[in-house]
């Protein structure tokens, strides 16, 4: 379960598991906006106020805001489902 004001773990997983090539432009834009919003919320929420579940979710989604590729992105890229650069 995610903290109040944060994107749910199931929404994150669903967005990450569907290949970008199968998403409409609207879906891709929505995913980007939700991800950005969640990243901003992560930045403003002190680590001490995050639930253990949220800390784990932030670790897997790389919401530490240091521009590293998330574990989900690494996995998607490894199997050819990530964005083409």
PyMOL commands that set and color helices and strands:
alter all, ss='L'
color gray80, all
select helices_A, chain A and resi 9-17+20-22+25-44+47-49+52-61+71-78
alter helices_A, ss='H'
color red, helices_A
deselect
rebuild
show_as cartoon
